[in-house]
Amino acid sequence: MKNLMFIFIGLVSVGVLAQSKMIKGKVFNEGTSLQGANITILDKDIVAVSAFDGSYSIQANEGDILQFSYVGFKTVEILVEDVTDILNITLYAEVNELDEVTVTERAKKVIIETQRDYDENKTYLQTAFGMSDLSKKAGIVRFLQGDKVRPGSTCILNVLQGYFPNVTVFGDCIKGGGIQIRGFNSIIRQTFAIYDVDGVIFLEPPLWIIPTEIRRIAVLPGIAASALYGTNANGGVIVINTRNAVFLEDGYMHPKYDTARVTNNIYSNDAVASESLQKTGSTYLEALKQSKTSDEAKKAYTDNRKSIGTSYFFVLDAFDYFLKERKDIVQAKLVLQDNDEILNSNPVALKALAYSYEASGYSKEAHQVYKEVFMLRPQYAQSYFDLARSYRALGDYQKAASMLVRYDHLVANGFLNTNEHFSFIVDRELNNLLQLEGDRVVSIKKKKKYVLEDAFVGTRLVFEWADSEAEFDLQFVNPENRYSTWEHTLNDNAERIQEEKRIGYNVEEYLIDEALKGTWQINITYKGNKKLTPTYLKATVYYNYGSRQQSKEIKVFKLQSKGMNQNLMTIQNGSMVVVR
């Protein structure tokens, strides 16, 4: 079999020919029109100013960055894409304030108990994010107690040299070196571990630590490490507690406690069922659903098409109705044919269409749509990711692997942009493919070389959204009825959104570990997409991820009700959600 590195790698031109377009919209603050806001194109002498009603228009090219600014407000930057035409922007006041955390007597008791647990539980370590039982993190975490450190060791490198399987030490205690934990490194990239010493993070090995002063060591693989430390820890983390750490008066280590345990983050059961919101659709959708026969439904579609057929979401709603409710794939495809000119050059609409096909089990049709998106957006990282997974859904595992490797190859040679976060997701996808289907892709020898042995096993959730301008908050409610939130808004997470658009991806993954059992609830609050159009969200739930029993379920949601917390799904038998 040909070497995996060279299968299906055909370099393509991924440049984008800049096309000029008129961008229009309004600028708001707290729902009120904002007059006098400046709209500029970075690095160009092109400026527009919002009118009394907040409206503006500006000529820009694909790839330009529009900057919206007003004195006393946070500046917003938007990358102009192929589908960018309307941008309704909300600016928020620049506020500097201290967060106040109220610690109750019960919470203080929890902290003290956690401190005393340190000596009793050999898997507790002080980290940069507080005292934690690292044995409950995802992946296989290995521990070394101070009394087991080999006599004669002179630095952390030879303390760990040959002690753990899949941990490789480079260099020596004089010239320095590094440690690699076999994990989700790509086939091309190799990533070194970072170090957390008594709560302080270091990128280089802490050679100054005297081995006899080591109290406890934990070796976290990338999957567990990145959950706590972010993308800098994709190569894993070596957590080291020394005997010289800060102690309390009673002799116990003083931790930075987890504020999630002591703040008021109790879920109030305020989420509305997503199904109820989906049912309250527009007039045309109600007309379709009230049809008693197929002929009535076709007539309702034809009548409404005359007045609102130019909207791609009308096309998708009609298609979805005939596909899912009428089980009429022929009529559903006729709807697409009738409106081909609306869909064929709109990658946002096409991705939403592919989502619908996938959710209904039409893998071949979804694959053809993803190929169309790929042709429209060869410079988008997501295009490779989507096409690889659609090949896998068809059982063409070799092409699936080749597409992921092709993406990695283009990144390595400077043809595509990437960041550690998205590359980590791609690596996980490739690792899982080789782990479960590697016998059909590469030799057993290469499979053993590339596949991670202590891969995550549990429930994996992958969220994707068709419109890159979509803003929302994802809320995760744990079995103890406490919640955490991932904010995907320009006001709260502007840097992340800018990176998504620069690289061309709209995906986030979450891991629910199997160590503890319970029921998780996933909610979403939709904030809009800078237009008066809905956003299509796809949620793929992988059950028993990483095992031979792995299966998946795809759910698609049409988000249009803003500011309302709605329940998307509940997940059984998980332990913790890892927000990456």
C-alpha positions in Angstrom: 0.0 0.0 0.0 1.3 3.5 -0.8 2.6 5.6 2.0 -0.3 7.4 3.7 1.6 10.7 3.4 1.3 10.7 -0.4 -2.2 9.3 -0.9 -4.6 11.8 -2.5 -2.2 14.8 -2.0 -2.7 17.0 -5.1 -1.7 20.5 -4.4 -4.4 22.9 -5.5 -4.5 26.7 -5.8 -6.2 27.9 -2.7 -5.9 31.6 -3.4 -9.0 33.8 -3.5 -9.6 36.3 -6.2 -10.7 39.5 -4.3 -14.1 40.6 -5.4 -15.5 44.0 -4.6 -18.9 44.2 -3.0 -21.1 46.7 -1.2 -21.6 45.9 2.5 -24.6 47.4 4.2 -26.2 47.3 7.6 -26.8 49.2 10.9 -24.9 49.9 14.0 -26.7 49.5 17.4 -26.1 49.8 21.1 -28.5 48.0 23.4 -31.1 48.0 20.6 -30.8 51.7 19.9 -29.4 53.0 16.6 -25.9 54.5 17.0 -25.1 57.6 14.9 -21.5 58.6 14.2 -19.9 55.2 14.4 -16.8 54.8 12.2 -16.6 52.0 9.7 -13.2 51.6 8.2 -11.3 49.1 6.2 -8.0 48.2 7.9 -4.9 49.3 5.9 -7.0 51.3 3.5 -8.2 54.9 3.3 -11.8 53.9 3.1 -14.1 55.3 5.8 -17.9 55.4 6.3 -19.9 56.9 9.2 -23.2 55.5 10.4 -26.3 57.8 9.8 -28.9 59.0 12.3 -30.7 55.6 12.1 -27.4 53.7 12.4 -27.3 52.7 8.8 -24.1 52.6 6.7 -22.7 51.2 3.5 -19.1 50.7 2.4 -17.4 49.2 -0.6 -15.0 46.3 0.3 -13.3 43.3 -1.1 -13.3 39.7 0.1 -10.5 39.3 2.6 -10.8 42.9 3.9 -11.3 43.5 7.6 -14.0 46.0 8.5 -13.5 47.8 11.8 -16.5 49.3 13.7 -15.5 51.8 16.3 -17.1 54.5 18.5 -15.6 56.4 21.4 -16.1 54.6 24.7 -17.2 51.3 23.0 -15.3 48.1 22.2 -14.0 48.0 18.7 -15.4 45.2 16.5 -13.5 43.7 13.5 -15.2 41.6 10.9 -13.5 39.7 8.0 -15.4 40.1 4.7 -16.2 36.6 3.3 -17.7 35.4 0.0 -21.2 35.6 1.5 -20.8 38.8 3.4 -23.4 41.5 2.3 -25.3 42.6 5.4 -23.7 43.3 8.8 -25.9 44.6 11.6 -23.4 45.3 14.4 -24.0 45.8 18.1 -21.3 47.8 19.9 -20.8 47.4 23.7 -19.5 49.9 26.1 -15.9 49.5 27.3 -16.4 48.6 31.0 -13.6 47.9 33.4 -14.8 46.3 36.6 -13.7 43.7 39.1 -15.6 40.4 39.4 -16.9 39.8 42.9 -16.9 36.2 44.1 -18.9 35.5 47.3 -17.5 32.5 49.2 -20.1 30.9 51.5 -19.3 29.1 54.8 -20.2 25.9 53.1 -17.8 26.6 50.2 -15.0 27.5 52.6 -15.5 24.1 54.3 -15.2 22.4 50.9 -11.9 24.2 50.3 -10.5 23.1 53.7 -11.7 19.5 53.1 -10.0 19.5 49.7 -6.7 20.6 51.2 -6.8 17.8 53.7 -7.6 15.3 51.0 -4.2 16.0 49.4 -2.3 13.7 51.7 -4.9 11.0 51.7 -5.5 10.9 48.0 -2.3 10.3 46.0 -3.9 11.5 42.8 -4.6 15.0 44.1 -2.2 17.7 42.8 -2.0 21.4 43.0 -2.3 22.9 39.5 -2.4 26.4 38.0 -6.2 25.9 38.1 -6.6 24.7 41.7 -6.4 21.5 43.6 -7.7 18.7 41.4 -8.1 14.9 41.4 -6.2 14.3 38.1 -7.2 10.6 38.0 -10.7 11.8 36.9 -9.4 13.7 33.8 -9.9 12.3 30.3 -7.3 9.8 29.1 -4.9 7.8 31.1 -3.1 10.0 33.7 0.0 8.5 35.2 1.4 9.3 38.7 4.8 9.2 40.4 5.1 9.7 44.1 8.2 11.4 45.5 9.3 8.4 47.5 9.5 6.4 44.2 11.9 8.8 42.5 15.1 6.8 41.6 18.2 7.6 43.7 20.8 9.3 41.6 18.4 11.3 39.5 19.8 14.8 38.9 16.9 16.6 37.1 13.3 16.1 35.9 14.5 14.6 32.6 16.2 11.6 34.1 13.5 11.3 36.8 11.1 10.4 34.0 13.5 8.7 31.6 12.2 5.3 30.9 9.7 5.4 33.9 6.4 5.6 32.0 5.5 3.9 28.7 4.7 6.3 25.8 6.8 9.0 27.5 9.9 9.9 25.6 12.7 12.1 27.1 15.1 14.0 24.8 18.3 15.7 25.9 20.1 15.8 29.2 20.3 17.8 32.5 23.1 20.0 31.3 22.2 21.1 27.8 18.4 20.8 28.4 15.8 18.9 26.3 12.2 18.1 26.3 9.5 15.4 26.9 7.0 14.0 24.5 3.9 12.2 25.7 2.5 10.0 22.9 -0.8 11.6 22.2 -2.7 13.5 19.6 0.3 14.7 17.6 -0.3 14.9 13.9 1.6 12.7 11.5 3.5 15.7 10.5 3.8 17.8 13.7 5.4 16.7 16.9 4.5 18.5 20.1 6.4 18.7 23.4 4.8 18.7 26.9 4.7 21.8 29.1 5.1 21.9 32.8 3.0 23.0 35.8 5.2 23.4 38.9 3.3 24.1 42.1 0.7 26.1 40.0 3.2 28.0 37.8 3.3 27.1 34.1 6.6 26.7 32.2 7.2 25.9 28.6 10.7 24.5 29.1 11.7 21.6 31.4 12.3 22.9 35.0 15.8 21.6 35.3 16.4 23.5 38.5 14.1 21.2 40.6 16.1 19.0 42.9 14.6 15.4 42.5 14.6 14.7 46.2 12.3 17.8 46.7 9.6 16.3 44.4 6.5 15.4 46.3 4.3 14.2 43.5 4.2 14.1 39.6 1.3 13.5 37.2 1.7 13.0 33.5 -1.3 14.2 31.6 -1.8 13.3 27.9 -3.0 16.0 25.5 -6.7 15.2 25.8 -6.7 15.8 29.6 -4.1 18.6 29.5 -5.8 20.7 26.9 -9.1 20.6 28.8 -7.4 22.5 31.6 -4.5 24.4 30.0 -5.7 25.1 26.5 -4.0 24.5 23.1 -0.5 25.1 24.5 -0.9 21.8 26.2 -1.8 19.7 23.2 1.5 17.8 23.8 0.5 17.1 27.4 1.5 18.5 30.7 3.9 17.3 33.4 2.4 18.5 36.7 5.0 18.6 39.5 4.3 19.3 43.2 7.4 20.0 45.3 7.9 20.0 49.1 8.7 23.7 48.9 5.2 24.7 47.8 3.1 27.2 49.8 1.6 25.6 52.9 -1.1 26.6 55.4 -0.4 27.0 59.1 -1.8 23.5 59.7 0.8 22.1 57.2 -1.5 21.4 54.3 -0.9 22.8 50.8 -2.9 25.9 50.0 -4.8 25.4 46.7 -6.4 27.8 44.3 -9.9 26.5 44.5 -12.3 25.9 41.7 -14.6 28.9 41.7 -17.3 26.9 40.0 -17.9 25.1 43.3 -18.4 28.2 45.3 -20.2 30.6 43.0 -23.9 30.6 42.3 -24.0 28.6 39.1 -27.1 26.5 40.0 -29.1 25.8 36.9 -32.7 27.2 37.2 -34.4 25.0 34.7 -35.1 28.0 32.5 -34.5 26.4 29.1 -37.4 26.1 26.6 -37.7 22.8 24.7 -36.2 23.2 21.3 -39.0 21.2 19.7 -41.6 23.8 20.7 -39.6 26.6 19.1 -39.1 24.6 15.9 -42.9 24.2 15.7 -43.6 27.9 15.8 -42.5 28.6 12.3 -43.4 31.1 9.6 -46.7 31.4 7.7 -45.4 29.3 4.8 -44.2 26.6 7.1 -47.5 26.4 8.9 -49.3 26.2 5.5 -47.1 23.2 4.6 -47.7 21.4 7.9 -51.4 21.9 7.8 -51.6 20.2 4.4 -53.6 17.0 4.6 -52.4 15.4 1.3 -49.3 15.5 -0.8 -51.1 17.5 -3.4 -52.1 20.2 -0.9 -48.5 20.3 0.3 -47.1 20.8 -3.2 -49.7 23.5 -3.9 -48.8 25.3 -0.6 -45.1 25.2 -1.6 -45.8 26.5 -5.2 -48.0 29.3 -3.9 -45.4 30.5 -1.4 -42.5 30.1 -3.8 -44.0 32.9 -5.9 -43.7 35.4 -3.1 -40.8 34.3 -0.9 -38.9 31.7 -3.0 -35.8 33.9 -3.2 -34.9 33.1 0.4 -32.6 30.1 0.9 -34.2 29.2 4.2 -37.6 28.9 2.6 -36.1 26.4 0.1 -34.4 24.5 3.0 -37.6 24.5 5.0 -39.7 23.2 2.1 -37.0 20.6 1.3 -36.9 19.5 5.0 -40.6 19.2 5.2 -41.0 16.9 2.2 -37.9 14.9 3.2 -38.7 14.3 6.9 -42.4 14.8 7.3 -43.7 13.6 4.0 -40.9 11.0 3.5 -40.9 12.2 -0.2 -37.3 12.3 -1.4 -38.4 12.8 -5.0 -40.4 16.0 -4.2 -37.7 17.2 -1.8 -35.1 17.0 -4.7 -37.6 18.7 -7.0 -37.6 21.6 -4.5 -33.8 21.8 -4.8 -34.0 21.7 -8.6 -36.6 24.5 -8.7 -34.3 26.7 -6.6 -30.9 25.7 -7.9 -29.8 29.2 -8.6 -30.4 30.2 -5.0 -28.3 27.4 -3.5 -25.5 26.6 -5.9 -23.3 29.6 -5.2 -24.1 30.0 -1.5 -21.9 27.9 0.7 -23.8 28.8 3.9 -27.1 27.4 2.4 -25.3 24.4 0.9 -23.8 23.5 4.3 -27.2 23.7 5.9 -28.6 21.4 3.1 -25.8 18.9 3.8 -26.6 19.0 7.5 -30.2 18.1 6.7 -29.2 15.2 4.4 -26.9 13.8 7.1 -29.5 14.0 9.8 -31.9 12.0 7.6 -29.3 9.3 6.7 -28.7 10.4 3.1 -24.9 10.2 3.2 -24.3 10.1 -0.6 -26.4 13.2 -1.2 -24.6 15.0 1.7 -21.3 14.0 0.2 -22.1 15.6 -3.1 -23.1 18.8 -1.4 -19.9 18.9 0.6 -18.0 18.5 -2.6 -19.8 21.6 -4.0 -18.8 23.6 -0.9 -15.2 22.4 -1.2 -15.1 23.7 -4.8 -16.5 27.1 -3.6 -14.2 27.3 -0.5 -10.9 25.3 -1.2 -9.1 27.8 1.2 -11.3 27.0 4.2 -10.0 24.4 6.6 -13.5 23.2 7.4 -13.9 22.1 3.7 -11.3 19.4 4.2 -12.7 18.4 7.5 -16.2 18.1 6.2 -15.3 16.2 3.0 -13.1 13.7 5.0 -16.0 12.9 7.3 -18.4 12.5 4.5 -16.0 10.0 2.8 -15.9 8.1 6.1 -19.7 8.1 6.2 -19.7 6.4 2.8 -17.2 3.8 4.0 -14.3 5.2 1.9 -11.9 5.2 4.7 -8.8 5.6 2.6 -10.0 8.8 1.0 -11.2 10.1 4.4 -7.7 9.6 5.8 -6.1 11.0 2.7 -8.2 14.2 2.9 -7.1 14.8 6.5 -3.5 14.2 5.6 -3.8 16.4 2.6 -5.0 19.2 4.8 -2.0 18.7 7.1 0.3 18.7 4.2 -1.1 21.9 2.8 -0.7 23.5 6.2 2.9 22.3 6.6 3.8 23.8 3.2 2.1 27.2 3.9 -0.8 26.8 1.5 -3.5 26.9 4.3 -3.8 28.7 7.6 -4.4 26.8 10.8 -4.1 27.1 14.6 -3.4 24.5 17.3 -7.1 24.3 18.3 -8.4 23.3 14.9 -5.4 21.1 14.2 -6.1 19.3 17.4 -9.6 18.5 16.2 -8.3 17.3 12.9 -5.7 15.1 14.6 -8.4 13.6 16.8 -10.5 12.8 13.8 -7.6 11.1 12.0 -6.6 9.2 15.1 -10.1 7.9 15.6 -10.3 6.9 12.0 -7.0 5.0 12.1 -7.9 3.5 15.5 -11.1 2.0 14.2 -10.6 1.5 10.5 -6.8 1.7 10.2 -6.6 -1.9 8.9 -8.2 -0.7 5.7 -6.0 2.4 5.4 -2.5 1.6 6.5 -0.3 -1.4 7.4 -0.5 -2.7 11.0 3.0 -1.4 11.6 2.0 2.2 10.6 -1.2 1.9 12.6 0.7 1.0 15.7 3.0 4.0 15.1 0.3 6.6 14.5 -2.7 5.5 16.7 -2.9 6.7 20.3 -3.4 3.8 22.7 -4.9 5.7 25.5 -7.4 7.6 23.4 -10.5 9.2 24.9 -13.4 6.8 25.4 -16.8 8.3 26.2 -19.3 10.7 24.6 -18.0 13.2 22.1 -20.1 16.1 20.9 -19.2 18.1 17.8 -21.1 21.3 17.2 -21.0 23.0 13.8 -22.8 26.1 12.4 -23.3 27.0 8.8 -23.0 30.8 9.2 -19.7 32.1 10.4 -21.4 35.2 11.8 -23.5 33.2 14.2 -23.3 34.2 17.9 -24.6 32.1 20.8 -23.9 30.8 24.3 -23.7 27.0 24.8 -24.6 26.0 28.3 -23.7 22.6 29.9 -25.6 21.5 33.0 -23.9 18.7 34.9 -25.5 15.9 36.9 -25.3 18.1 40.0 -27.4 20.7 38.3 -24.5 23.1 38.0 -23.7 24.7 34.7 -20.8 26.2 32.7 -21.1 28.3 29.6 -19.1 28.6 26.4 -19.6 32.1 24.9 -19.3 32.4 21.1 -20.0 36.1 20.8 -17.9 39.1 19.6 -18.4 40.8 22.9 -17.0 37.8 24.9 -14.9 35.8 22.5 -13.8 38.1 19.7 -10.3 36.7 19.2 -11.7 33.1 18.8 -14.2 34.3 16.2 -11.6 36.2 14.3 -9.4 33.1 14.2 -12.3 31.0 12.9 -12.8 33.3 10.0 -9.1 33.7 9.2 -8.7 29.9 9.1 -12.2 29.1 7.8 -13.8 26.8 10.3 -17.0 26.7 12.4 -16.7 23.8 14.8 -16.3 23.1 18.5 -16.0 19.7 20.2 -16.9 18.7 23.7 -16.0 15.5 25.6 -18.1 13.8 28.2 -15.9 11.4 30.1 -17.2 8.0 31.3 -15.4 8.0 34.7 -18.6 9.2 36.4 -22.1 8.5 35.4 -24.9 11.0 35.2 -27.2 13.1 33.0 -26.0 16.2 31.2 -28.2 18.8 29.6 -27.0 21.0 26.7 -28.7 24.3 26.1 -28.1 27.2 23.8 -29.0 30.9 23.7 -28.9 32.2 20.2 -27.7 35.8 19.7 -28.2 36.2 15.9 -25.9 36.3 12.9 -25.9 40.0 11.9 -28.8 39.4 9.5 -32.5 38.7 9.9 -32.0 35.1 8.9 -31.8 31.9 10.9 -28.7 29.9 11.6 -28.4 26.2 11.1 -26.6 24.3 13.8 -25.5 20.6 13.5 -24.8 18.6 16.6 -23.1 15.2 16.1 -23.1 13.0 19.2 -20.6 10.1 19.2 -21.5 7.4 21.7 -18.8 5.1 23.1 -16.3 7.2 21.2 -13.0 5.5 20.7 -14.3 2.0 21.1 -15.5 -0.7 18.7 -19.0 0.1 19.8 -18.8 3.7 18.6 -21.9 5.1 17.0 -23.2 8.5 16.1 -26.4 10.5 15.9 -26.8 13.8 14.0 -29.2 16.5 15.1 -29.9 19.7 13.2 -31.4 22.9 14.7 -32.7 26.0 13.0 -31.9 28.8 15.4 -34.0 31.9 15.0 -35.5 32.9 18.4 -32.9 35.3 19.9 -32.1 35.7 23.6 -34.0 32.6 24.7 -32.3 29.7 26.4 -33.4 26.5 24.7 -32.6 22.9 25.4 -30.9 21.1 22.6 -30.4 17.6 24.1 -29.6 15.6 27.2 -26.7 13.1 27.4 -26.7 10.1 29.6 -23.9 8.3 31.4 -21.2 10.9 31.1 -19.1 12.6 33.7 -17.7 15.9 32.7 -17.8 18.2 29.8 -14.5 19.4 28.5 -14.7 22.8 26.9 -11.8 23.3 24.5 
